[in-house]
Amino acid sequence: MSDFLAVCAVLLPTVAVGLLFWFIMRAIIRSDKTERKVLAKYEAEERARRGM
């Protein structure tokens, strides 16, 4: 049982950092996608307002 706990103790930091990286990258990609969607909507409204 002690070997199992040692293996878990060694792998836990790597898994935790990997999950943290994944959540951060997911948040960045989602915010970029949302920003592009909002900008496209704003530009469409401006084009419609100017009659372009």
PDB file of N, CA, C, O and CB in Angstrom:
ATOM      1  N   MET A   1       0.829  -1.191   0.000  1.00  0.00           N
ATOM      2  CA  MET A   1       0.000   0.000   0.000  1.00  0.00           C
ATOM      3  C   MET A   1       0.870   1.249   0.000  1.00  0.00           C
ATOM      4  O   MET A   1       0.492   2.275  -0.566  1.00  0.00           O
ATOM      5  CB  MET A   1      -0.942   0.001   1.208  1.00  0.00           C
ATOM      6  N   SER A   2       2.008   1.163   0.620  1.00  0.00           N
ATOM      7  CA  SER A   2       2.906   2.302   0.696  1.00  0.00           C
ATOM      8  C   SER A   2       3.423   2.686  -0.684  1.00  0.00           C
ATOM      9  O   SER A   2       3.613   3.868  -0.972  1.00  0.00           O
ATOM     10  CB  SER A   2       4.071   1.996   1.629  1.00  0.00           C
ATOM     11  N   ASP A   3       3.655   1.677  -1.551  1.00  0.00           N
ATOM     12  CA  ASP A   3       4.106   1.962  -2.914  1.00  0.00           C
ATOM     13  C   ASP A   3       3.030   2.711  -3.695  1.00  0.00           C
ATOM     14  O   ASP A   3       3.327   3.632  -4.455  1.00  0.00           O
ATOM     15  CB  ASP A   3       4.480   0.659  -3.641  1.00  0.00           C
ATOM     16  N   PHE A   4       1.785   2.306  -3.499  1.00  0.00           N
ATOM     17  CA  PHE A   4       0.673   2.960  -4.189  1.00  0.00           C
ATOM     18  C   PHE A   4       0.583   4.430  -3.792  1.00  0.00           C
ATOM     19  O   PHE A   4       0.399   5.295  -4.649  1.00  0.00           O
ATOM     20  CB  PHE A   4      -0.651   2.242  -3.877  1.00  0.00           C
ATOM     21  N   LEU A   5       0.710   4.713  -2.512  1.00  0.00           N
ATOM     22  CA  LEU A   5       0.652   6.100  -2.049  1.00  0.00           C
ATOM     23  C   LEU A   5       1.834   6.910  -2.572  1.00  0.00           C
ATOM     24  O   LEU A   5       1.691   8.093  -2.880  1.00  0.00           O
ATOM     25  CB  LEU A   5       0.622   6.147  -0.521  1.00  0.00           C
ATOM     26  N   ALA A   6       2.986   6.280  -2.671  1.00  0.00           N
ATOM     27  CA  ALA A   6       4.162   6.967  -3.205  1.00  0.00           C
ATOM     28  C   ALA A   6       3.952   7.325  -4.672  1.00  0.00           C
ATOM     29  O   ALA A   6       4.300   8.422  -5.107  1.00  0.00           O
ATOM     30  CB  ALA A   6       5.420   6.093  -3.044  1.00  0.00           C
ATOM     31  N   VAL A   7       3.383   6.395  -5.426  1.00  0.00           N
ATOM     32  CA  VAL A   7       3.105   6.665  -6.841  1.00  0.00           C
ATOM     33  C   VAL A   7       2.084   7.789  -6.971  1.00  0.00           C
ATOM     34  O   VAL A   7       2.238   8.675  -7.812  1.00  0.00           O
ATOM     35  CB  VAL A   7       2.594   5.390  -7.555  1.00  0.00           C
ATOM     36  N   CYS A   8       1.057   7.759  -6.154  1.00  0.00           N
ATOM     37  CA  CYS A   8       0.044   8.828  -6.182  1.00  0.00           C
ATOM     38  C   CYS A   8       0.660  10.171  -5.819  1.00  0.00           C
ATOM     39  O   CYS A   8       0.341  11.187  -6.436  1.00  0.00           O
ATOM     40  CB  CYS A   8      -1.111   8.504  -5.217  1.00  0.00           C
ATOM     41  N   ALA A   9       1.529  10.184  -4.837  1.00  0.00           N
ATOM     42  CA  ALA A   9       2.176  11.427  -4.420  1.00  0.00           C
ATOM     43  C   ALA A   9       3.063  11.991  -5.517  1.00  0.00           C
ATOM     44  O   ALA A   9       3.206  13.208  -5.635  1.00  0.00           O
ATOM     45  CB  ALA A   9       2.996  11.198  -3.159  1.00  0.00           C
ATOM     46  N   VAL A  10       3.655  11.125  -6.313  1.00  0.00           N
ATOM     47  CA  VAL A  10       4.515  11.580  -7.407  1.00  0.00           C
ATOM     48  C   VAL A  10       3.678  12.094  -8.575  1.00  0.00           C
ATOM     49  O   VAL A  10       4.038  13.092  -9.199  1.00  0.00           O
ATOM     50  CB  VAL A  10       5.438  10.441  -7.876  1.00  0.00           C
ATOM     51  N   LEU A  11       2.574  11.429  -8.874  1.00  0.00           N
ATOM     52  CA  LEU A  11       1.764  11.797 -10.035  1.00  0.00           C
ATOM     53  C   LEU A  11       0.809  12.959  -9.775  1.00  0.00           C
ATOM     54  O   LEU A  11       0.433  13.665 -10.710  1.00  0.00           O
ATOM     55  CB  LEU A  11       0.979  10.609 -10.490  1.00  0.00           C
ATOM     56  N   LEU A  12       0.419  13.162  -8.549  1.00  0.00           N
ATOM     57  CA  LEU A  12      -0.566  14.190  -8.225  1.00  0.00           C
ATOM     58  C   LEU A  12      -0.155  15.594  -8.675  1.00  0.00           C
ATOM     59  O   LEU A  12      -0.984  16.276  -9.277  1.00  0.00           O
ATOM     60  CB  LEU A  12      -0.813  14.195  -6.746  1.00  0.00           C
ATOM     61  N   PRO A  13       1.053  16.064  -8.426  1.00  0.00           N
ATOM     62  CA  PRO A  13       1.408  17.415  -8.886  1.00  0.00           C
ATOM     63  C   PRO A  13       1.350  17.565 -10.408  1.00  0.00           C
ATOM     64  O   PRO A  13       0.921  18.602 -10.912  1.00  0.00           O
ATOM     65  CB  PRO A  13       2.800  17.771  -8.401  1.00  0.00           C
ATOM     66  N   THR A  14       1.775  16.546 -11.131  1.00  0.00           N
ATOM     67  CA  THR A  14       1.744  16.604 -12.589  1.00  0.00           C
ATOM     68  C   THR A  14       0.308  16.677 -13.101  1.00  0.00           C
ATOM     69  O   THR A  14      -0.001  17.469 -13.992  1.00  0.00           O
ATOM     70  CB  THR A  14       2.458  15.387 -13.189  1.00  0.00           C
ATOM     71  N   VAL A  15      -0.549  15.862 -12.543  1.00  0.00           N
ATOM     72  CA  VAL A  15      -1.953  15.865 -12.946  1.00  0.00           C
ATOM     73  C   VAL A  15      -2.598  17.201 -12.580  1.00  0.00           C
ATOM     74  O   VAL A  15      -3.373  17.746 -13.366  1.00  0.00           O
ATOM     75  CB  VAL A  15      -2.715  14.693 -12.281  1.00  0.00           C
ATOM     76  N   ALA A  16      -2.293  17.725 -11.415  1.00  0.00           N
ATOM     77  CA  ALA A  16      -2.871  18.997 -10.984  1.00  0.00           C
ATOM     78  C   ALA A  16      -2.432  20.141 -11.897  1.00  0.00           C
ATOM     79  O   ALA A  16      -3.256  20.971 -12.282  1.00  0.00           O
ATOM     80  CB  ALA A  16      -2.474  19.298  -9.535  1.00  0.00           C
ATOM     81  N   VAL A  17      -1.166  20.193 -12.243  1.00  0.00           N
ATOM     82  CA  VAL A  17      -0.675  21.247 -13.137  1.00  0.00           C
ATOM     83  C   VAL A  17      -1.289  21.085 -14.525  1.00  0.00           C
ATOM     84  O   VAL A  17      -1.634  22.075 -15.169  1.00  0.00           O
ATOM     85  CB  VAL A  17       0.872  21.216 -13.224  1.00  0.00           C
ATOM     86  N   GLY A  18      -1.424  19.859 -14.982  1.00  0.00           N
ATOM     87  CA  GLY A  18      -2.056  19.609 -16.278  1.00  0.00           C
ATOM     88  C   GLY A  18      -3.500  20.074 -16.306  1.00  0.00           C
ATOM     89  O   GLY A  18      -3.934  20.699 -17.274  1.00  0.00           O
ATOM     90  N   LEU A  19      -4.244  19.775 -15.254  1.00  0.00           N
ATOM     91  CA  LEU A  19      -5.633  20.230 -15.179  1.00  0.00           C
ATOM     92  C   LEU A  19      -5.725  21.747 -15.090  1.00  0.00           C
ATOM     93  O   LEU A  19      -6.596  22.353 -15.715  1.00  0.00           O
ATOM     94  CB  LEU A  19      -6.329  19.601 -13.982  1.00  0.00           C
ATOM     95  N   LEU A  20      -4.846  22.358 -14.328  1.00  0.00           N
ATOM     96  CA  LEU A  20      -4.826  23.819 -14.227  1.00  0.00           C
ATOM     97  C   LEU A  20      -4.549  24.446 -15.593  1.00  0.00           C
ATOM     98  O   LEU A  20      -5.218  25.402 -15.986  1.00  0.00           O
ATOM     99  CB  LEU A  20      -3.764  24.276 -13.202  1.00  0.00           C
ATOM    100  N   PHE A  21      -3.576  23.914 -16.309  1.00  0.00           N
ATOM    101  CA  PHE A  21      -3.257  24.403 -17.654  1.00  0.00           C
ATOM    102  C   PHE A  21      -4.461  24.250 -18.578  1.00  0.00           C
ATOM    103  O   PHE A  21      -4.771  25.156 -19.352  1.00  0.00           O
ATOM    104  CB  PHE A  21      -2.044  23.648 -18.233  1.00  0.00           C
ATOM    105  N   TRP A  22      -5.136  23.109 -18.499  1.00  0.00           N
ATOM    106  CA  TRP A  22      -6.291  22.855 -19.356  1.00  0.00           C
ATOM    107  C   TRP A  22      -7.415  23.849 -19.075  1.00  0.00           C
ATOM    108  O   TRP A  22      -8.013  24.382 -20.010  1.00  0.00           O
ATOM    109  CB  TRP A  22      -6.794  21.424 -19.159  1.00  0.00           C
ATOM    110  N   PHE A  23      -7.713  24.107 -17.792  1.00  0.00           N
ATOM    111  CA  PHE A  23      -8.768  25.061 -17.447  1.00  0.00           C
ATOM    112  C   PHE A  23      -8.416  26.473 -17.904  1.00  0.00           C
ATOM    113  O   PHE A  23      -9.281  27.196 -18.398  1.00  0.00           O
ATOM    114  CB  PHE A  23      -9.020  25.050 -15.939  1.00  0.00           C
ATOM    115  N   ILE A  24      -7.171  26.867 -17.747  1.00  0.00           N
ATOM    116  CA  ILE A  24      -6.753  28.209 -18.169  1.00  0.00           C
ATOM    117  C   ILE A  24      -6.860  28.352 -19.684  1.00  0.00           C
ATOM    118  O   ILE A  24      -7.380  29.353 -20.176  1.00  0.00           O
ATOM    119  CB  ILE A  24      -5.308  28.499 -17.709  1.00  0.00           C
ATOM    120  N   MET A  25      -6.377  27.369 -20.420  1.00  0.00           N
ATOM    121  CA  MET A  25      -6.453  27.435 -21.885  1.00  0.00           C
ATOM    122  C   MET A  25      -7.902  27.428 -22.359  1.00  0.00           C
ATOM    123  O   MET A  25      -8.246  28.136 -23.305  1.00  0.00           O
ATOM    124  CB  MET A  25      -5.688  26.259 -22.516  1.00  0.00           C
ATOM    125  N   ARG A  26      -8.747  26.641 -21.716  1.00  0.00           N
ATOM    126  CA  ARG A  26     -10.163  26.609 -22.077  1.00  0.00           C
ATOM    127  C   ARG A  26     -10.807  27.968 -21.846  1.00  0.00           C
ATOM    128  O   ARG A  26     -11.600  28.426 -22.668  1.00  0.00           O
ATOM    129  CB  ARG A  26     -10.901  25.530 -21.274  1.00  0.00           C
ATOM    130  N   ALA A  27     -10.476  28.613 -20.739  1.00  0.00           N
ATOM    131  CA  ALA A  27     -11.034  29.935 -20.453  1.00  0.00           C
ATOM    132  C   ALA A  27     -10.562  30.967 -21.477  1.00  0.00           C
ATOM    133  O   ALA A  27     -11.345  31.809 -21.915  1.00  0.00           O
ATOM    134  CB  ALA A  27     -10.645  30.383 -19.037  1.00  0.00           C
ATOM    135  N   ILE A  28      -9.296  30.905 -21.858  1.00  0.00           N
ATOM    136  CA  ILE A  28      -8.764  31.847 -22.843  1.00  0.00           C
ATOM    137  C   ILE A  28      -9.451  31.648 -24.192  1.00  0.00           C
ATOM    138  O   ILE A  28      -9.846  32.618 -24.839  1.00  0.00           O
ATOM    139  CB  ILE A  28      -7.235  31.678 -22.989  1.00  0.00           C
ATOM    140  N   ILE A  29      -9.591  30.407 -24.611  1.00  0.00           N
ATOM    141  CA  ILE A  29     -10.206  30.128 -25.909  1.00  0.00           C
ATOM    142  C   ILE A  29     -11.676  30.525 -25.911  1.00  0.00           C
ATOM    143  O   ILE A  29     -12.163  31.090 -26.891  1.00  0.00           O
ATOM    144  CB  ILE A  29     -10.061  28.642 -26.264  1.00  0.00           C
ATOM    145  N   ARG A  30     -12.379  30.241 -24.836  1.00  0.00           N
ATOM    146  CA  ARG A  30     -13.795  30.621 -24.764  1.00  0.00           C
ATOM    147  C   ARG A  30     -13.962  32.135 -24.749  1.00  0.00           C
ATOM    148  O   ARG A  30     -14.863  32.660 -25.404  1.00  0.00           O
ATOM    149  CB  ARG A  30     -14.447  30.014 -23.519  1.00  0.00           C
ATOM    150  N   SER A  31     -13.119  32.838 -24.022  1.00  0.00           N
ATOM    151  CA  SER A  31     -13.253  34.297 -23.978  1.00  0.00           C
ATOM    152  C   SER A  31     -12.928  34.905 -25.334  1.00  0.00           C
ATOM    153  O   SER A  31     -13.553  35.887 -25.734  1.00  0.00           O
ATOM    154  CB  SER A  31     -12.337  34.894 -22.898  1.00  0.00           C
ATOM    155  N   ASP A  32     -11.960  34.337 -26.046  1.00  0.00           N
ATOM    156  CA  ASP A  32     -11.631  34.827 -27.383  1.00  0.00           C
ATOM    157  C   ASP A  32     -12.800  34.602 -28.333  1.00  0.00           C
ATOM    158  O   ASP A  32     -13.132  35.475 -29.134  1.00  0.00           O
ATOM    159  CB  ASP A  32     -10.366  34.134 -27.919  1.00  0.00           C
ATOM    160  N   LYS A  33     -13.421  33.433 -28.242  1.00  0.00           N
ATOM    161  CA  LYS A  33     -14.556  33.127 -29.111  1.00  0.00           C
ATOM    162  C   LYS A  33     -15.720  34.075 -28.813  1.00  0.00           C
ATOM    163  O   LYS A  33     -16.375  34.562 -29.734  1.00  0.00           O
ATOM    164  CB  LYS A  33     -14.998  31.655 -28.931  1.00  0.00           C
ATOM    165  N   THR A  34     -15.974  34.332 -27.545  1.00  0.00           N
ATOM    166  CA  THR A  34     -17.049  35.241 -27.155  1.00  0.00           C
ATOM    167  C   THR A  34     -16.750  36.659 -27.618  1.00  0.00           C
ATOM    168  O   THR A  34     -17.642  37.361 -28.094  1.00  0.00           O
ATOM    169  CB  THR A  34     -17.254  35.213 -25.637  1.00  0.00           C
ATOM    170  N   GLU A  35     -15.500  37.082 -27.482  1.00  0.00           N
ATOM    171  CA  GLU A  35     -15.117  38.424 -27.912  1.00  0.00           C
ATOM    172  C   GLU A  35     -15.322  38.591 -29.415  1.00  0.00           C
ATOM    173  O   GLU A  35     -15.834  39.620 -29.856  1.00  0.00           O
ATOM    174  CB  GLU A  35     -13.655  38.708 -27.541  1.00  0.00           C
ATOM    175  N   ARG A  36     -14.933  37.603 -30.199  1.00  0.00           N
ATOM    176  CA  ARG A  36     -15.121  37.681 -31.651  1.00  0.00           C
ATOM    177  C   ARG A  36     -16.600  37.725 -32.008  1.00  0.00           C
ATOM    178  O   ARG A  36     -16.989  38.436 -32.935  1.00  0.00           O
ATOM    179  CB  ARG A  36     -14.449  36.491 -32.346  1.00  0.00           C
ATOM    180  N   LYS A  37     -17.431  36.974 -31.287  1.00  0.00           N
ATOM    181  CA  LYS A  37     -18.867  36.959 -31.553  1.00  0.00           C
ATOM    182  C   LYS A  37     -19.483  38.329 -31.255  1.00  0.00           C
ATOM    183  O   LYS A  37     -20.291  38.827 -32.039  1.00  0.00           O
ATOM    184  CB  LYS A  37     -19.559  35.865 -30.715  1.00  0.00           C
ATOM    185  N   VAL A  38     -19.112  38.931 -30.143  1.00  0.00           N
ATOM    186  CA  VAL A  38     -19.634  40.242 -29.770  1.00  0.00           C
ATOM    187  C   VAL A  38     -19.156  41.307 -30.754  1.00  0.00           C
ATOM    188  O   VAL A  38     -19.930  42.183 -31.141  1.00  0.00           O
ATOM    189  CB  VAL A  38     -19.206  40.606 -28.337  1.00  0.00           C
ATOM    190  N   LEU A  39     -17.897  41.239 -31.160  1.00  0.00           N
ATOM    191  CA  LEU A  39     -17.363  42.205 -32.116  1.00  0.00           C
ATOM    192  C   LEU A  39     -18.068  42.089 -33.464  1.00  0.00           C
ATOM    193  O   LEU A  39     -18.361  43.108 -34.089  1.00  0.00           O
ATOM    194  CB  LEU A  39     -15.855  42.003 -32.291  1.00  0.00           C
ATOM    195  N   ALA A  40     -18.342  40.885 -33.919  1.00  0.00           N
ATOM    196  CA  ALA A  40     -19.055  40.696 -35.182  1.00  0.00           C
ATOM    197  C   ALA A  40     -20.466  41.270 -35.098  1.00  0.00           C
ATOM    198  O   ALA A  40     -20.949  41.877 -36.055  1.00  0.00           O
ATOM    199  CB  ALA A  40     -19.110  39.204 -35.551  1.00  0.00           C
ATOM    200  N   LYS A  41     -21.121  41.083 -33.970  1.00  0.00           N
ATOM    201  CA  LYS A  41     -22.467  41.636 -33.784  1.00  0.00           C
ATOM    202  C   LYS A  41     -22.418  43.159 -33.801  1.00  0.00           C
ATOM    203  O   LYS A  41     -23.258  43.801 -34.430  1.00  0.00           O
ATOM    204  CB  LYS A  41     -23.087  41.134 -32.459  1.00  0.00           C
ATOM    205  N   TYR A  42     -21.447  43.731 -33.120  1.00  0.00           N
ATOM    206  CA  TYR A  42     -21.295  45.189 -33.078  1.00  0.00           C
ATOM    207  C   TYR A  42     -21.027  45.742 -34.475  1.00  0.00           C
ATOM    208  O   TYR A  42     -21.616  46.749 -34.870  1.00  0.00           O
ATOM    209  CB  TYR A  42     -20.153  45.587 -32.121  1.00  0.00           C
ATOM    210  N   GLU A  43     -20.137  45.085 -35.224  1.00  0.00           N
ATOM    211  CA  GLU A  43     -19.820  45.552 -36.571  1.00  0.00           C
ATOM    212  C   GLU A  43     -21.033  45.434 -37.491  1.00  0.00           C
ATOM    213  O   GLU A  43     -21.248  46.305 -38.333  1.00  0.00           O
ATOM    214  CB  GLU A  43     -18.641  44.759 -37.148  1.00  0.00           C
ATOM    215  N   ALA A  44     -21.822  44.381 -37.348  1.00  0.00           N
ATOM    216  CA  ALA A  44     -23.035  44.229 -38.157  1.00  0.00           C
ATOM    217  C   ALA A  44     -24.035  45.330 -37.836  1.00  0.00           C
ATOM    218  O   ALA A  44     -24.670  45.871 -38.742  1.00  0.00           O
ATOM    219  CB  ALA A  44     -23.675  42.849 -37.923  1.00  0.00           C
ATOM    220  N   GLU A  45     -24.181  45.668 -36.565  1.00  0.00           N
ATOM    221  CA  GLU A  45     -25.082  46.754 -36.180  1.00  0.00           C
ATOM    222  C   GLU A  45     -24.604  48.086 -36.745  1.00  0.00           C
ATOM    223  O   GLU A  45     -25.413  48.891 -37.207  1.00  0.00           O
ATOM    224  CB  GLU A  45     -25.195  46.841 -34.652  1.00  0.00           C
ATOM    225  N   GLU A  46     -23.307  48.321 -36.712  1.00  0.00           N
ATOM    226  CA  GLU A  46     -22.757  49.566 -37.263  1.00  0.00           C
ATOM    227  C   GLU A  46     -22.965  49.633 -38.778  1.00  0.00           C
ATOM    228  O   GLU A  46     -23.324  50.685 -39.306  1.00  0.00           O
ATOM    229  CB  GLU A  46     -21.254  49.684 -36.929  1.00  0.00           C
ATOM    230  N   ARG A  47     -22.744  48.527 -39.471  1.00  0.00           N
ATOM    231  CA  ARG A  47     -22.973  48.507 -40.919  1.00  0.00           C
ATOM    232  C   ARG A  47     -24.442  48.762 -41.230  1.00  0.00           C
ATOM    233  O   ARG A  47     -24.759  49.494 -42.168  1.00  0.00           O
ATOM    234  CB  ARG A  47     -22.527  47.159 -41.523  1.00  0.00           C
ATOM    235  N   ALA A  48     -25.344  48.162 -40.449  1.00  0.00           N
ATOM    236  CA  ALA A  48     -26.780  48.360 -40.668  1.00  0.00           C
ATOM    237  C   ALA A  48     -27.168  49.810 -40.383  1.00  0.00           C
ATOM    238  O   ALA A  48     -27.995  50.384 -41.092  1.00  0.00           O
ATOM    239  CB  ALA A  48     -27.604  47.401 -39.776  1.00  0.00           C
ATOM    240  N   ARG A  49     -26.586  50.388 -39.370  1.00  0.00           N
ATOM    241  CA  ARG A  49     -26.903  51.767 -39.008  1.00  0.00           C
ATOM    242  C   ARG A  49     -26.435  52.734 -40.094  1.00  0.00           C
ATOM    243  O   ARG A  49     -27.110  53.723 -40.381  1.00  0.00           O
ATOM    244  CB  ARG A  49     -26.259  52.130 -37.662  1.00  0.00           C
ATOM    245  N   ARG A  50     -25.288  52.449 -40.691  1.00  0.00           N
ATOM    246  CA  ARG A  50     -24.743  53.318 -41.734  1.00  0.00           C
ATOM    247  C   ARG A  50     -25.291  52.976 -43.120  1.00  0.00           C
ATOM    248  O   ARG A  50     -25.030  53.689 -44.089  1.00  0.00           O
ATOM    249  CB  ARG A  50     -23.228  53.223 -41.746  1.00  0.00           C
ATOM    250  N   GLY A  51     -26.042  51.896 -43.208  1.00  0.00           N
ATOM    251  CA  GLY A  51     -26.633  51.505 -44.485  1.00  0.00           C
ATOM    252  C   GLY A  51     -25.646  50.890 -45.449  1.00  0.00           C
ATOM    253  O   GLY A  51     -25.800  51.019 -46.663  1.00  0.00           O
ATOM    254  N   MET A  52     -24.655  50.236 -44.935  1.00  0.00           N
ATOM    255  CA  MET A  52     -23.638  49.631 -45.805  1.00  0.00           C
ATOM    256  C   MET A  52     -24.021  48.237 -46.137  1.00  0.00           C
ATOM    257  O   MET A  52     -23.296  47.553 -46.859  1.00  0.00           O
ATOM    258  CB  MET A  52     -22.263  49.651 -45.158  1.00  0.00           C
TER     259      MET A  52
END
